[in-house]
Amino acid sequence: MVLYLEWSGSLLGLLGAFLLAVNTRVSRYGWLAFLVANLAMVGFAYCIERHGLLVQQLGFTATSMLGLYRSGLWPSVLSVRSGERD
């Protein structure tokens, strides 16, 4: 489980960075990749008891959520979950 969290967090983080770097119409999904990567790395840091890494990833999770909100993905994710359409 720990190995899965480590590698999925690392690879999704790289995917998020790539998506934002290419600056295309799909780039905003990089924030979603970052959010999932952050959550995986939070789990990883917790499992290996590295509190500094845990605090860092919690901070990065907050910035990923801000990125989702500013990109316009956060409201659409919420409206889909509640059954509403844009």
N, C-alpha and C positions, 0 to 999 in steps of 0.2 A: 504493500500500500504506500509506504513512504517513497519508494522508488518511483511509483506511478505519479504521485503528487509532484515530486521533484522534476521529472521529465516533462510532464504535461504543463506544469507552470513555466518551465524554461522555453519549451517550444511555442506555447501560446503567446508568451511575452515577445518572442522574436517575430511571430506572425503579426502581432499588434503593431510592433515598431515598423515592420515592412509596410503594412497597410497605410499607416500614417505618413510614411516617408514618400510613397509613390504619389500622394496627393491627387487622387482620382475621385470619381463619384462614389466609389465603394470604400474610400479611406476611413469614413466615419465608423465603419465596423471594426476598425482597429481598437476602438475604445471597448467594445464588447469583448474582444480577444484579451485585452489587458485586464478587464474585470475578472474573467474566468481564470486567467493566469494568476492574478493577485489572490483569489480565493484558494487556488491550489497551493500557492506558496505560503499562505497563512496556515493551511493545514499541515504543510511540510514543516514549517518553523515550529509549530506547536508540538508535532510528533517528536522532533529532535531536540526540543526544549532550548531553542535559541531565541531568547526574548528580544534581543535587539533586532533580529531579522523579522520577528513577528510584529514589532511596533512599526518598522519600516514598511512592511507589506500592508498593514492596516492603513497607514498614511497613503500609500499608493492606491489602495482600494477607494479611498475617498476621492483622490484626484481622478481616478477612472470613472467614478460615478459623476463627477462634475463634467468630465469630457463627454460622457453619454448624454447628459442633460443639455450641454451647449451644442452638441451636434444634432439635437432634435430626436435622438433615438429613445431617450428616457420616457417622454410623454407617450410615444407610440407603443412602447413596450407595455406601459401601464394600461393604455386604452384597449389593447388586444387582450390582456389578461382579464379585464373587467367585462369583456363582451361588446365593447363599443367599437365603432369604426371611425377612422379619420375623415 
